[in-house]
Amino acid sequence: MTYVIKITPEMKRQFRSETTEHLNSLEQLLMVIEKEPRNQEAIHSAFRDIHSIKGNSDYLGIKDINILSHELEDLMDEFRSGRIHIGDDVLAVLFNGLDLLRDMNRRVVNEDYEETDISEIQTRIHRIKTLFGKESPGKKAEVSYSDIFYSVLEQEIKVDINKIDQFINHISELVITKNTLNFLTELDFFREQHTKRSGELKKVAGDMSRITNNLQADVMSLRLVKINTVFERLPRIVRDISYRSGKQIELSLSGGETEIDRKTIEQLIDPLIHLIRNSVDHGIEPPNERVRKGKPESGVVTVSSRQEGNHAVIEVMDDGKGLDIDKIRQEALKRKIFTEDTLVSMREEEILNLIFLPGFTTQPEATKTSGRGVGLDVVKNNIKMIGGNITLSGSKDIGTRVKVRIPVSMAVTDVLLTEVAGRQYAFPFSSILKTVKVKKKDIHGLKKGEFILFSGTVLGIRCLGELLEISDKESLRQKGSDEEISVIVISVQNQNIGIVVDKILKRESMLIKPLEKYLAGIKEFSGAALSGNGSVVLVIDPMGLKLET
């Protein structure tokens, strides 16, 4: 009797998931082998990863993956047994094979999957084996089908990420419903009802808020993944760029245990890789130039991560050329972005951040790898799309530090609801240092604007209505007046400033959506949310406010 095994889409998804883990492991091991060619533990582990991919692909009948992994397994076996010496040519083929397997694995679930032509890499592998005089026909290893089935059983406890996403969408809708219920119980006509039923309904609304908040926190934790999943790919990127540029670079990673929403990490990958490439390609100097400057031949790129409340902070630092503030100022003048008088009055940090403007660069020409300034506006926009912000600091010949601050979760965010000119606006709670009430008689004036005394320091204040151009500019000072105004103290680019609003309403958890592409260019807003009464609330982006006085 002949048994026909039907290959289902679910089996292909499981194969892709397991193969991704093996390929990530293989990449890390090859990086170790490159530095430690005699590390037998790494060599044997790498061999096992390729062997597993070969066995699983044979079972599913994925021909090109199976043939290539078989070829790579034979090559690994040759230098595992010492018949081939590990050199740059062998490692180049293995890294190339790894990249091809990644591409195939990425497409393996597609119904219209097309096999990849692997003849070129096969020729390179055979050439290496022939060079060492060890070419021999490969022997097809037996596949342990029991191991495969056990592996499948172990994977069944994994939940399809699409189901988790769907669950989170339902939770987000529940949060909106909770906000609507709270809004209804706060209406004046409801407050006037002092019946037993109204009291019970308020209690139910309170219980629903508590349960929803707990459920939301538990469900969101299901989608949290360690940022180390991104960090693990960085050594390979640095290695490849270093190899092409002839630079010596050490990569330091820390904080890989920081957990971030998978959706957030997906949006973070491209910006982070872009920043790494900039640091390696244009930040770190060639060895001879570093020696002339009194630096070690090897440059250092440091990538770190840490959690601060509901946000994660990722920093990319290098000890390279740094940023030449005079060049940036000259380029801004050349492009007529600002006048010379304006540039003289600008803080150093504000001038440095001009490189995030579209097309702004001090580099005479861009390289194939990157161009410091070219594309950084895209990086900033991508970070903004996930509710984050990015700042820059550095000194000439000392180095550059890029700080990215992003929310741990993209689903539901705590905001402070405010009112200005009869309209509601939301401030991300993470951007707020404090809210204060200030009497108009305690407001002081200077040539550049008005200020108050806050925690023993001078704090400049600006009206949100004026910043958004929805109300006229007017003085807030009134001698002898005890009338109070509401001030939200925020931190922007390491500078504290007070934003005056008509009313501070309440703290709320809201589902924030990014603005559509036609509105995405409005710098003052990072997104929009639906309030409990059904109206749309725009979310303020503190980094986008025009705070210059």
C-alpha positions as CSV (number, residue, x, y, z in Angstrom):
1,M,0.0,0.0,0.0
2,T,1.3,3.5,-0.9
3,Y,0.8,6.4,1.5
4,V,0.6,9.9,0.0
5,I,1.5,12.6,2.4
6,K,-0.3,15.8,1.7
7,I,1.8,18.9,2.2
8,T,-0.5,21.6,3.8
9,P,0.0,25.3,4.0
10,E,0.3,25.0,7.7
11,M,3.2,22.5,7.3
12,K,5.0,25.0,5.0
13,R,4.5,27.8,7.6
14,Q,6.0,25.5,10.3
15,F,8.9,24.7,8.0
16,R,9.6,28.4,7.4
17,S,9.4,29.2,11.1
18,E,11.9,26.4,12.0
19,T,14.2,27.1,9.1
20,T,14.3,30.8,10.1
21,E,15.6,29.7,13.5
22,H,18.2,27.4,12.0
23,L,19.4,30.1,9.6
24,N,19.6,32.7,12.3
25,S,21.7,30.2,14.4
26,L,23.8,29.4,11.4
27,E,24.6,33.0,10.7
28,Q,25.8,33.6,14.3
29,L,27.9,30.4,14.2
30,L,29.6,31.4,10.9
31,M,30.5,34.7,12.5
32,V,32.1,32.8,15.3
33,I,33.9,30.4,13.0
34,E,35.3,33.4,11.0
35,K,37.0,34.6,14.1
36,E,37.8,31.2,15.6
37,P,38.4,28.7,12.7
38,R,39.2,25.9,15.2
39,N,36.1,26.3,17.3
40,Q,34.9,22.7,16.9
41,E,31.7,23.3,18.9
42,A,30.6,26.1,16.5
43,I,31.5,24.0,13.4
44,H,29.5,21.0,14.6
45,S,26.6,23.2,15.6
46,A,26.6,24.8,12.2
47,F,26.7,21.4,10.5
48,R,23.6,20.3,12.5
49,D,21.7,23.4,11.5
50,I,22.3,22.8,7.8
51,H,21.5,19.1,8.3
52,S,18.2,19.9,9.9
53,I,17.2,22.2,7.0
54,K,18.2,19.5,4.5
55,G,16.1,16.8,6.3
56,N,13.0,18.9,6.7
57,S,13.1,20.2,3.1
58,D,13.5,16.7,1.8
59,Y,10.4,15.6,3.7
60,L,8.4,18.5,2.3
61,G,9.8,18.1,-1.2
62,I,11.3,21.6,-1.5
63,K,13.9,20.7,-4.1
64,D,16.1,23.8,-4.4
65,I,16.4,24.2,-0.7
66,N,17.1,20.5,-0.2
67,I,19.8,20.5,-3.0
68,L,21.6,23.6,-1.8
69,S,21.5,22.6,1.9
70,H,22.9,19.2,0.9
71,E,25.8,20.9,-1.0
72,L,26.5,23.1,2.0
73,E,26.3,20.2,4.4
74,D,28.9,18.3,2.3
75,L,31.2,21.4,2.3
76,M,30.8,21.8,6.1
77,D,31.5,18.1,6.5
78,E,34.8,18.5,4.6
79,F,36.2,21.1,6.8
80,R,34.6,19.6,9.9
81,S,36.7,16.5,9.3
82,G,39.8,18.7,8.5
83,R,40.0,17.8,4.8
84,I,39.4,21.5,3.8
85,H,40.9,24.5,5.6
86,I,38.6,27.3,6.5
87,G,39.4,30.4,4.5
88,D,37.8,33.6,3.1
89,D,36.7,31.7,0.0
90,V,34.9,29.0,1.9
91,L,33.2,31.4,4.3
92,A,32.2,33.6,1.3
93,V,30.4,30.6,-0.2
94,L,28.8,29.7,3.1
95,F,27.5,33.2,3.7
96,N,26.3,33.4,0.1
97,G,24.5,30.0,0.5
98,L,22.9,31.3,3.7
99,D,21.5,34.4,1.9
100,L,20.1,32.2,-0.9
101,L,18.4,29.9,1.7
102,R,16.9,32.9,3.4
103,D,15.4,34.2,0.2
104,M,14.0,30.7,-0.7
105,N,12.7,30.3,2.8
106,R,11.0,33.7,2.7
107,R,9.0,32.7,-0.4
108,V,8.4,29.0,0.5
109,V,4.8,29.6,1.6
110,N,3.8,31.2,-1.7
111,E,1.5,29.2,-3.9
112,D,3.4,30.3,-7.0
113,Y,6.8,29.5,-5.5
114,E,9.5,29.4,-8.2
115,E,12.7,27.4,-7.7
116,T,15.9,29.3,-7.5
117,D,18.8,28.7,-10.0
118,I,21.6,27.5,-7.7
119,S,24.0,26.4,-10.4
120,E,26.5,29.2,-9.8
121,I,27.0,28.5,-6.1
122,Q,27.1,24.8,-6.9
123,T,30.0,25.4,-9.3
124,R,31.8,27.5,-6.6
125,I,31.3,24.7,-4.0
126,H,32.6,22.0,-6.4
127,R,35.6,24.2,-7.4
128,I,36.6,24.5,-3.7
129,K,36.3,20.8,-3.1
130,T,38.2,20.0,-6.3
131,L,41.0,22.5,-5.3
132,F,41.5,20.5,-2.2
133,G,41.3,17.3,-4.1
134,K,38.4,15.9,-2.2
135,E,35.6,16.0,-4.7
136,S,33.3,13.0,-4.2
137,P,29.7,12.2,-5.0
138,G,27.5,13.2,-2.1
139,K,25.7,10.5,-0.2
140,K,22.1,11.2,0.5
141,A,21.5,11.0,4.2
142,E,18.4,9.3,5.6
143,V,15.7,11.5,7.0
144,S,14.5,10.8,10.5
145,Y,10.7,11.2,9.9
146,S,10.0,10.5,13.6
147,D,12.2,13.5,14.5
148,I,10.2,15.7,12.1
149,F,6.9,14.6,13.6
150,Y,8.1,15.2,17.1
151,S,9.3,18.7,16.0
152,V,5.8,19.4,14.5
153,L,4.2,18.3,17.8
154,E,6.4,20.6,19.7
155,Q,5.5,23.5,17.4
156,E,1.7,23.0,17.8
157,I,1.7,25.0,21.0
158,K,2.8,28.0,19.0
159,V,-0.1,30.4,18.2
160,D,-0.3,31.8,14.6
161,I,0.8,35.5,14.9
162,N,-2.2,36.5,12.7
163,K,-4.6,35.1,15.4
164,I,-2.8,37.2,18.0
165,D,-3.1,40.2,15.8
166,Q,-6.8,39.6,15.4
167,F,-7.2,39.1,19.1
168,I,-5.4,42.5,19.7
169,N,-7.7,44.2,17.2
170,H,-10.7,42.9,19.2
171,I,-9.1,44.2,22.4
172,S,-8.6,47.6,20.8
173,E,-12.3,47.7,19.8
174,L,-13.2,46.8,23.4
175,V,-11.1,49.7,24.6
176,I,-13.1,52.1,22.4
177,T,-16.3,50.6,23.7
178,K,-15.1,51.0,27.3
179,N,-14.3,54.7,26.6
180,T,-17.8,55.2,25.1
181,L,-19.4,53.7,28.2
182,N,-17.3,55.9,30.5
183,F,-18.3,59.0,28.4
184,L,-22.0,58.2,28.7
185,T,-21.8,57.8,32.5
186,E,-20.1,61.2,32.7
187,L,-22.8,63.1,30.8
188,D,-24.6,65.8,32.9
189,F,-28.1,64.2,32.5
190,F,-26.7,60.9,33.8
191,R,-24.9,62.6,36.8
192,E,-28.2,64.2,37.8
193,Q,-29.8,60.7,38.2
194,H,-29.2,59.5,41.7
195,T,-31.1,56.3,41.4
196,K,-29.8,52.9,42.5
197,R,-29.7,51.9,38.8
198,S,-27.4,54.8,37.9
199,G,-25.0,53.8,40.7
200,E,-25.0,50.2,39.6
201,L,-24.2,51.2,36.0
202,K,-21.3,53.4,37.1
203,K,-20.0,50.4,39.0
204,V,-20.3,48.2,36.0
205,A,-18.5,50.8,33.9
206,G,-15.7,50.9,36.5
207,D,-15.4,47.1,36.5
208,M,-15.3,47.0,32.7
209,S,-12.5,49.5,32.7
210,R,-10.5,47.5,35.2
211,I,-11.1,44.2,33.4
212,T,-10.4,45.7,29.9
213,N,-7.1,47.2,31.1
214,N,-6.0,43.9,32.6
215,L,-7.0,42.0,29.5
216,Q,-5.3,44.5,27.3
217,A,-2.0,44.2,29.2
218,D,-2.1,40.4,29.2
219,V,-2.9,40.2,25.5
220,M,-0.2,42.8,24.5
221,S,2.4,40.7,26.3
222,L,1.8,37.8,23.9
223,R,3.1,40.0,21.0
224,L,6.2,41.2,22.8
225,V,9.5,39.9,21.5
226,K,13.1,40.6,22.5
227,I,14.9,43.2,20.5
228,N,17.7,40.7,20.4
229,T,15.9,39.2,17.4
230,V,17.0,42.3,15.5
231,F,20.4,42.7,17.2
232,E,21.4,39.2,16.1
233,R,21.4,40.3,12.5
234,L,23.6,43.3,13.0
235,P,27.0,41.6,13.3
236,R,26.6,40.2,9.8
237,I,25.7,43.6,8.4
238,V,28.7,45.2,10.1
239,R,31.0,42.4,8.9
240,D,29.9,42.7,5.3
241,I,30.3,46.5,5.2
242,S,33.7,46.3,6.9
243,Y,34.9,43.7,4.5
244,R,33.9,45.9,1.5
245,S,35.3,49.1,2.9
246,G,38.5,47.7,4.3
247,K,37.8,49.1,7.8
248,Q,38.3,47.4,11.1
249,I,35.2,47.7,13.2
250,E,34.1,46.2,16.6
251,L,30.4,46.0,17.3
252,S,29.2,46.2,20.8
253,L,25.6,45.1,21.6
254,S,23.7,45.5,24.9
255,G,20.1,45.4,26.2
256,G,18.9,42.6,23.9
257,E,16.5,41.5,26.6
258,T,14.3,44.6,26.1
259,E,10.9,43.5,24.9
260,I,9.0,45.3,22.2
261,D,5.8,44.7,20.3
262,R,6.5,42.6,17.2
263,K,4.7,45.2,15.0
264,T,7.0,47.9,16.3
265,I,10.1,45.8,15.7
266,E,9.0,45.1,12.1
267,Q,8.9,48.9,11.5
268,L,12.2,49.4,13.4
269,I,14.3,47.1,11.3
270,D,14.9,49.3,8.3
271,P,15.7,52.5,10.2
272,L,18.1,50.7,12.5
273,I,19.9,49.0,9.7
274,H,20.2,52.4,7.9
275,L,21.7,54.0,11.0
276,I,24.2,51.2,11.4
277,R,25.3,51.5,7.8
278,N,25.7,55.2,8.2
279,S,27.9,54.7,11.3
280,V,30.1,52.1,9.6
281,D,30.3,53.6,6.1
282,H,30.5,57.3,6.9
283,G,31.1,57.6,10.6
284,I,34.1,55.3,11.2
285,E,37.3,56.4,9.5
286,P,39.8,54.1,7.6
287,P,42.5,52.6,9.8
288,N,45.3,54.9,8.6
289,E,43.2,58.0,9.2
290,R,42.3,56.9,12.7
291,V,45.9,56.3,13.5
292,R,46.7,59.9,12.4
293,K,44.1,61.2,14.7
294,G,45.5,59.2,17.6
295,K,42.7,56.7,17.6
296,P,42.9,52.8,17.7
297,E,42.8,51.3,14.2
298,S,39.5,49.6,15.0
299,G,36.5,51.7,15.2
300,V,33.7,50.9,17.6
301,V,29.9,50.9,16.9
302,T,27.8,50.5,20.0
303,V,24.1,49.6,19.8
304,S,22.2,49.5,23.1
305,S,18.6,49.2,24.2
306,R,16.7,49.9,27.5
307,Q,13.2,50.3,28.6
308,E,11.9,53.6,30.1
309,G,8.3,53.2,31.3
310,N,6.1,52.3,28.3
311,H,8.9,53.2,25.8
312,A,12.1,51.6,24.6
313,V,15.2,53.7,23.9
314,I,17.7,52.4,21.3
315,E,21.0,54.2,20.9
316,V,23.5,53.9,18.0
317,M,26.9,55.3,18.8
318,D,30.2,55.4,16.9
319,D,33.6,56.8,17.7
320,G,34.2,58.1,14.2
321,K,34.3,61.4,12.4
322,G,31.3,62.8,14.3
323,L,29.3,65.7,12.9
324,D,30.9,69.0,11.8
325,I,28.5,71.7,12.9
326,D,30.2,74.3,10.8
327,K,29.7,72.2,7.6
328,I,26.0,71.6,8.5
329,R,25.5,75.4,9.1
330,Q,27.2,76.2,5.7
331,E,25.1,73.6,3.9
332,A,21.9,75.1,5.5
333,L,23.0,78.6,4.2
334,K,23.8,77.2,0.8
335,R,20.4,75.6,0.5
336,K,18.8,78.8,1.9
337,I,17.0,76.8,4.6
338,F,17.6,79.5,7.2
339,T,19.2,82.9,7.3
340,E,22.6,83.4,8.9
341,D,21.1,85.3,11.8
342,T,18.6,82.5,12.4
343,L,21.4,79.9,12.4
344,V,23.5,81.9,14.8
345,S,20.6,82.0,17.3
346,M,19.9,78.2,17.0
347,R,21.1,75.8,19.6
348,E,23.8,73.3,18.5
349,E,21.4,70.4,18.8
350,E,18.9,72.1,16.6
351,I,21.5,72.6,13.9
352,L,22.7,69.0,14.1
353,N,19.1,67.8,13.6
354,L,19.0,69.6,10.2
355,I,20.5,66.5,8.6
356,F,17.0,64.9,9.0
357,L,15.6,67.3,6.4
358,P,14.9,65.7,3.0
359,G,18.0,65.4,0.9
360,F,20.2,67.3,3.4
361,T,23.8,66.0,3.5
362,T,27.3,67.3,4.0
363,Q,28.8,64.4,2.1
364,P,30.3,65.3,-1.3
365,E,28.9,62.0,-2.7
366,A,26.9,59.1,-1.5
367,T,28.2,55.5,-1.6
368,K,26.5,52.3,-2.6
369,T,26.1,51.5,1.1
370,S,24.8,54.8,2.5
371,G,25.1,58.5,2.5
372,R,25.0,60.4,5.8
373,G,22.0,62.6,5.5
374,V,20.6,61.0,2.4
375,G,17.6,59.0,3.5
376,L,17.7,60.1,7.2
377,D,14.4,62.0,6.6
378,V,12.9,58.6,5.7
379,V,14.3,57.1,8.9
380,K,12.7,59.9,10.9
381,N,9.4,59.5,9.2
382,N,9.4,55.7,9.8
383,I,10.1,56.3,13.4
384,K,7.4,58.8,13.6
385,M,4.9,56.4,12.0
386,I,5.3,54.1,15.1
387,G,4.8,56.9,17.5
388,G,8.5,57.4,18.2
389,N,11.1,60.2,17.9
390,I,14.7,60.4,17.0
391,T,17.4,62.8,18.1
392,L,21.1,63.3,17.3
393,S,24.2,64.5,19.1
394,G,27.9,64.4,18.4
395,S,31.1,66.3,18.0
396,K,33.7,66.5,15.3
397,D,36.3,63.7,15.4
398,I,34.7,62.4,18.6
399,G,31.7,60.5,17.3
400,T,28.0,60.5,16.8
401,R,25.1,59.3,19.0
402,V,21.6,58.7,17.6
403,K,18.8,58.1,20.1
404,V,15.5,56.5,19.1
405,R,12.6,56.4,21.5
406,I,9.7,54.2,20.5
407,P,6.6,52.9,22.3
408,V,6.8,49.3,23.5
409,S,3.4,48.7,21.9
410,M,1.7,50.2,18.9
411,A,-1.8,49.1,19.8
412,V,-3.3,51.2,22.6
413,T,-1.5,54.2,24.1
414,D,-2.1,56.3,27.2
415,V,-2.7,60.0,26.3
416,L,-3.8,63.2,28.1
417,L,-6.9,64.7,26.5
418,T,-6.9,68.5,26.4
419,E,-9.2,71.1,24.9
420,V,-8.1,74.2,22.8
421,A,-10.5,76.5,21.0
422,G,-13.4,74.0,21.5
423,R,-11.4,71.1,20.0
424,Q,-9.9,68.1,21.7
425,Y,-6.2,67.2,21.3
426,A,-4.2,64.4,22.8
427,F,-0.7,64.5,24.2
428,P,1.2,61.1,24.4
429,F,1.5,60.6,28.2
430,S,5.1,59.5,27.8
431,S,6.1,63.0,26.6
432,I,4.6,64.8,29.6
433,L,6.8,65.7,32.6
434,K,4.1,67.4,34.6
435,T,0.9,69.4,34.5
436,V,0.6,72.6,36.5
437,K,-1.9,75.4,37.2
438,V,-0.3,78.9,37.0
439,K,-1.8,82.2,37.9
440,K,-1.6,84.9,35.2
441,K,0.1,87.3,37.7
442,D,3.0,84.8,38.0
443,I,3.8,84.9,34.3
444,H,6.8,87.0,33.3
445,G,7.9,88.4,30.0
446,L,11.1,88.5,28.0
447,K,12.1,89.8,24.6
448,K,11.7,86.3,23.1
449,G,8.4,85.4,24.9
450,E,6.8,84.6,28.2
451,F,8.0,82.3,30.9
452,I,7.2,81.0,34.4
453,L,9.3,79.7,37.3
454,F,9.1,75.9,37.4
455,S,11.1,73.8,39.9
456,G,13.5,76.6,40.4
457,T,14.2,77.2,36.7
458,V,12.9,79.4,34.0
459,L,10.4,77.6,31.8
460,G,9.3,79.1,28.5
461,I,5.6,78.8,27.7
462,R,3.7,78.7,24.4
463,C,-0.1,78.5,23.6
464,L,-1.0,75.3,21.7
465,G,-3.7,77.3,19.8
466,E,-1.0,79.7,18.6
467,L,1.3,76.8,17.6
468,L,-1.4,75.1,15.6
469,E,-2.5,78.4,14.2
470,I,-6.1,78.0,15.3
471,S,-6.1,81.0,17.6
472,D,-4.4,84.5,17.6
473,K,-1.3,85.3,19.5
474,E,-2.0,87.1,22.7
475,S,-0.2,87.9,26.0
476,L,-1.0,85.6,28.9
477,R,0.3,88.0,31.5
478,Q,-2.1,90.0,33.7
479,K,-0.8,91.8,36.7
480,G,-2.7,91.1,39.9
481,S,-4.9,88.5,38.2
482,D,-5.5,85.2,40.1
483,E,-7.0,83.6,37.1
484,E,-5.3,80.3,36.4
485,I,-4.1,78.7,33.2
486,S,-3.3,75.0,32.5
487,V,0.3,74.2,31.5
488,I,1.6,70.9,30.2
489,V,5.4,70.6,30.8
490,I,7.0,68.5,28.0
491,S,10.6,67.7,27.0
492,V,11.7,68.3,23.4
493,Q,15.3,67.7,22.3
494,N,16.5,67.8,25.9
495,Q,14.8,71.2,26.5
496,N,11.7,71.6,28.8
497,I,8.9,73.9,27.6
498,G,5.3,74.6,28.8
499,I,2.4,74.2,26.5
500,V,-0.7,76.2,27.5
501,V,-4.2,74.7,26.8
502,D,-7.7,75.9,27.6
503,K,-8.6,72.7,29.6
504,I,-6.9,69.5,30.7
505,L,-9.6,66.9,30.5
506,K,-8.4,63.4,31.5
507,R,-6.0,60.5,31.0
508,E,-7.3,58.0,28.5
509,S,-6.2,54.8,26.7
510,M,-6.7,55.2,23.0
511,L,-6.1,53.3,19.8
512,I,-3.9,55.6,17.8
513,K,-3.8,55.2,14.0
514,P,-1.1,56.9,11.8
515,L,-2.3,59.7,9.5
516,E,-3.0,58.8,5.9
517,K,-0.2,59.5,3.4
518,Y,-1.7,62.8,2.3
519,L,-1.8,64.0,5.9
520,A,1.4,62.3,7.1
521,G,3.5,65.4,6.2
522,I,1.7,67.5,9.0
523,K,4.6,67.6,11.5
524,E,2.5,68.7,14.5
525,F,0.5,65.5,14.6
526,S,1.7,61.8,15.0
527,G,-1.7,60.2,14.5
528,A,-5.4,60.2,15.3
529,A,-7.7,58.3,17.7
530,L,-11.4,57.8,18.2
531,S,-12.8,59.3,21.5
532,G,-15.6,57.9,23.6
533,N,-18.1,60.3,22.0
534,G,-17.2,59.1,18.5
535,S,-15.2,62.2,17.5
536,V,-11.7,62.1,16.0
537,V,-8.9,63.4,18.3
538,L,-5.6,64.4,16.7
539,V,-2.5,63.3,18.7
540,I,0.2,66.0,19.2
541,D,3.8,65.2,18.2
542,P,5.9,67.4,20.5
543,M,8.9,67.0,18.2
544,G,6.9,68.6,15.4
545,L,5.7,71.7,17.2
546,K,7.3,75.0,16.0
547,L,8.5,76.0,19.4
548,E,11.0,78.7,18.4
549,T,10.1,82.1,19.8
